[in-house]
């Protein structure tokens, strides 16, 4: 049986700076879960009774349109929260969330957490920062889908991965089809755009591993210059 320890919260910036006593209070209300690949954490329209802290693995959040087409919204990894927005509204989950592969999470019940957080302003301020970051990403997504070329959208996505990486080489944790969904195009167009970037020596791609060769040129495309 998996034993919960307060150190497990250190993967999340919101909780890492709390006193051990406060961490222990949070751990007391959490439930550890392991999910199989493609297993749902929650579905669109379900009452938001809690949210998740990702311990390891990747979570995809997405909406499904009337036609059945998926729009990928977020790719979330270790130390990130998932499903926290509707918890504070007291509403339903606005999207679906599923495990990309094997996944380990902490489930945090909404009612107990809100009662606890009212006595810990640092937690609420941290969550406010998370929500603000998510809002900026949505505004950026809407702007990209309506105004930007596919090459610009892809370059901006790669710049985000590059900035989060410790080196010029990083792993693409989602498929090209999922990537295409997130930037509002189709997988064939993503493949062609990658091929053009490779031909211009902007990057190399081997399987899921991407290496940026010309960061300056990638940044120019991300700002709207033609590929």
N, C-alpha and C positions, 0 to 999 in steps of 0.2 A: 504493500500500500504506500502511495506517495505521501511523504511527510512535508507539510508546508512549513517554511521557515521565513522569518521576516526578511532575510537577505534576498529572497526571490523577488521582492518589490524593487530592488535596486536597479533592475533593468529598465524601469520606467522613470523618466526625469521628474514627473509630478510627485512620485512617492519617494524617490531616492533621498531627498533632503530632509525627510521627516524624522522626528525623534523615534527611537526604537519602540517606545510605548505607543506612539501613534500608529506605527507600522503594525504592531501586534494587534491593535484594535481593528485594523483593516483586514488582516489575515483571518481574524476570528469570524468574519462574515463571508469570506470567500469560499468558493467551491472549485476544486481542481478538476479539469476535464481534458481528456485526450480524444481527438477526432481523427477519423480516417480521411483519406483524400476524397474530395468532392462532397463531404458531409456538411450539412447546413448548420451554422450557428444560430441563425434566425432567418425568417422569411418576411418579405415585404407585406406590410399590413397587419402583422402580428403585434399585439400589445407589448410595448417596450417595458419589460419588467426588470431589466438589468442590462449590464454591458460586460465587455470582456477585456482583459489584459492579455496580450499575446506574449507567451513565454518563449516559444520557439515555433518556427514554421511561418507560413504566409497565408493571409486571408484576403480574398477578393470580395469587394462589395460592388454590387451591380443592380441595375433595374432592368426589368423586362417590359418591352413595349407591347402594344396590342398585336403587332405582327409576330411577336415572339422573339424579336431581335434583342440581344443583350447590349446594354451600354455599361461598360466597365467604369466605375467611379473612382475607386481607390485600390491600391495594392499596399497592404499593411503588413509590417513585420515585427520582429522581436522588440518589446518595450513600448509598442503602440497600443492605443485603446481602440476598441471597435464597438459601435452601437451606443456610444455615450450621449449623442446629441438628443434623440427623442426622450431619453430618460429624464432630462431636465425640463422637457416640455410636458411630460406626462401623457405622451401620445403613442403612436404606433411606429414601428420601424419603417422608414421611407424606402428601404432597399433590402436586397437579399445579401447575406454574407455566407461564404462557403470556404472550406479549407482547400488550399491549392495542393497540398501534400499532407503528410502527417503533421498534426498540429497539437500543441499543448497550450492551454489557456487557463486563466483564472476567471471564473464567472463571479461577478459582483452584483448582488441584488440591489435594485434601485432604492427601495424604501429604506433599507438599513443603511445604505451608503449615504443617502442624503441626510439622514438623522445624524450620522457620524460627522459628515463634512461640515455641518452647521457649526460645530464646535472647533473646526480646524480651518481657518481662513486660508491657510497656505494651499490646501488641497483645492479649494474653490478657485483661487487665483491661477493655479496651474491649469485647471480645466478650462478656464476662460481663455488662456493662451492657446490651448489645443483647438478650441472651437473657433477662435479667430483665424488660426492657420488654415483650418478646413474651409472656412468661408472664403479666404483669399484664393484657395485652390479651385473652388467652384467658380468663382468669378473669372479666374484665368482660363478654366476649361470652357466656359461659355464663350469667352472672347476668342479662344483658339478655334473652336468649332465653327464659329460664324465668320471669322475674319482672316484666319491664317491659312497659308498653303500647307499641304501635308508635310513637306520637307521641313517647314518651320516648326510644326507641331512635334514632329519626331525629334528634331534637334533639341527642342526645349525639354522634352522628356529625357533625352540622353544627358543633357546638361544637369538635370536634377539628380540622376543616378551618379554622374561623375562627381558632383559636389558632395554626395553622401558617401562616396568611396574614399578609401585611403590611398588609392593609386589610380593610374590611368586605365586600369583593366578591372572590369567588374562583370558580374553575372546578370543576365536578363532572366528574372525569376518567373516571368510569364511567357506564354507562347506568342508567336507573331499574330495569331488570330485574336488573342486577348489584347495584345498591344494595339492592334488595329481598332478594336472596339473602343479602347480608351481614348484614342486620338481622333476617332470619328472617320475611319476609312475602312478599307478591306485589306486582307492579308497580302494579296498580290501586290498592292500598291506599296505596302510597307517593305516587301522583299525587293521591289524595284528601286525604292529610295535607298535602302541599305546598299544595294549593288552600286548605285551611282556614288554614294559616299565612299565606298571601298575603292572604286575606280579612281576617284579624286584624291586617294590617300588620306582621307579624313579619319577613317577607322578601318579596323579589320574585325571580322566576326567569324568565330569558329564555334558552331553549335550554339550554346547559350552564352558563350564568353565573348565580350566586346572589349576591344582595346582602342582607345582614342589616340590617334597619331597626330592630329592637328587640332588642338583645343581652340585656337584662335579662330580658325575657319568654322568650326562647329558653333561657336558663340555668334559669329556673324550671321549664319543661317538661322539660328535661334532668334535673332533680332529682326529677321525678315528679308535678308538678302537671298537672292535666287541661288539655288543649288546648281 
